[in-house]
Amino acid sequence: MIILSVESSCDETAVALVRDGREVLADAIASQIEMHTIYGGVVPEIASRKHLEAISLMADQALSQAGLTRSDIDAVACTYAPGLIGAVLVGVNFAKSVAYGLNVPLIPVHHIRGHIAANYITHPDLEPPFLCLCVSGGNTMIVDVEDYTRMTLLGATRDDAAGECFDKVARVLGIGYPGGGPMDRLAQGGDAAKYPLPRSKVDGAPLDMSFSGLKTAALNTIHNAEQKGENLDLPSFAASFGQAVSDELVPRVMEAAKLTGRTKIAAAGGVSANSRIRGDLEAACAKEGCQLYLPELKLCGDNGAMIGSQAYYEFLAGNLADSALNGYASRPIDR
């Protein structure tokens, strides 16, 4: 089964062709990073307009890459939530029109479910049940993947997402947007113990997280150094910040594994590309005898292939939509 899948929840316009949930035939992506870098973050109105300009071209490009025609498409899928609502609606309406024109099924896909499914592409042997740490610019959560379409939220951030914190700190340091990659590269060779930064605990919810205090402490450290005319050891500061984020995430995932009895652990989302977090997950899983599944780096960020992968399993479960499908800025992963 070949699915044409559309992802437009933030600042990448992506259209992919995926066969049977595991084989990527094409994945065309138009990035808007250069445009939004000017503003230090994504401007929703600009993102929506750029999606409108690019989405049809990306679909044609994907078909060309795969050497397929429109008649080869068996179904159409799209991200319907969560995301920037204007951006999401561009993809939803495009997908609805294509599905209607080709007279094929329309499959709605939750964006975070898509990130989880990126692991099915990298690891064809991976099957539920497993735990997944989902970390990106807009979401940070621990999910129990009981089946391909049955998932339970075990823990989540109470405020900022981990990726948002990387972006904010990188912006104040002036090292680029999005901040995850520049912060990771800057941290190489730094002393992760040099700058003491806080780790949070949420009373009564051991698997929940909070990053607002860490973000504030990091920004205060930067501003205090500026006010005193002191030079920050930037590699060590970036390494200390990355270690603090990892210390919020990895122990909670391992605690969730103990509570659920899961022995397979995966990671997903843009922040799962961070080398510190990947390394700490590998060490923790090796210590506890758990199998770790990490998506290849190119599948950590937003892409159409992950939507096409998850769409296949949504189709098998009968989770289809019609022309009344709407987009949503937020939506629980277990719906």
Disulfide bonds with the S-S distance in Angstrom:
none
